[in-house]
Amino acid sequence: NIILRELKEEINANGKIIKTSYPYIVNDEEARWIIVPFIIKILGNRLKINKNEHSEVKWVSAKELEKFKDLRKDARELKVRRIL
């Protein structure tokens, strides 16, 4: 699956897809985004962040998502879709 390959590329982790939903669209000042939601269980505990692609990485719980201004819409959409 493409998302699992991306997980491996981005943080050097293996995972298992737990939930998914249909894509939805978010328009903002920068672009039109097509969001394809997945909940993935990370297998193992050896992560390696690709610092050439990411300046910052943070693990947050589902409840914490709405604390981040840029993620509030996504958090609400994921709740409506019963992903979170």
C-alpha positions in Angstrom: 0.0 0.0 0.0 1.3 3.5 -0.9 0.6 4.9 2.6 2.7 2.2 4.3 5.5 2.9 1.8 5.4 6.6 2.6 5.5 5.8 6.4 8.7 3.8 5.8 10.2 6.6 3.7 9.3 9.4 6.0 10.0 8.0 9.5 11.5 4.6 8.7 8.6 2.8 10.4 6.5 -0.2 9.5 2.8 -0.1 10.3 -0.6 -1.6 10.0 -3.7 0.3 8.7 -6.3 0.3 11.4 -8.9 2.6 9.8 -9.4 4.6 6.7 -12.1 6.8 5.1 -13.0 8.4 1.8 -10.9 11.4 0.7 -12.1 15.0 1.4 -11.0 18.4 0.1 -9.6 21.3 2.1 -9.1 24.7 0.4 -6.8 27.2 2.1 -4.8 30.3 1.1 -1.9 28.1 -0.2 -3.6 25.4 -2.2 -6.4 22.8 -2.6 -5.6 19.7 -0.6 -7.0 16.3 -1.0 -6.9 14.5 2.3 -7.0 10.7 2.5 -7.3 9.8 6.2 -5.6 6.8 7.7 -5.1 5.6 11.2 -2.0 3.5 11.3 -0.6 1.4 14.2 3.2 1.8 14.2 4.9 -1.5 14.6 8.1 -1.4 16.6 9.8 1.6 18.2 12.7 2.5 16.0 11.8 5.7 14.1 14.2 7.8 12.1 13.0 11.1 10.8 14.2 12.3 7.4 15.6 15.7 8.4 15.9 16.8 4.8 12.1 16.7 4.5 10.9 17.7 8.0 12.0 20.5 10.3 9.8 19.4 13.2 7.9 16.2 14.1 5.6 15.8 17.1 3.4 12.9 18.2 0.0 14.0 19.6 -3.1 12.2 20.7 -6.3 12.5 18.8 -7.7 14.7 21.5 -4.8 17.1 21.1 -5.3 17.7 17.4 -7.7 20.6 17.9 -5.1 22.5 19.9 -3.2 23.1 16.6 -4.8 25.8 14.5 -3.8 24.3 11.2 -5.3 20.9 12.2 -8.7 22.0 13.7 -10.7 21.5 10.5 -9.1 18.1 9.9 -9.8 17.0 13.5 -13.4 17.9 13.1 -13.7 16.2 9.7 -12.1 13.1 11.1 -14.6 13.0 14.0 -17.5 13.4 11.6 -16.2 10.5 9.6 -15.7 8.5 12.8 -12.0 8.0 12.1 -11.1 9.6 15.5 
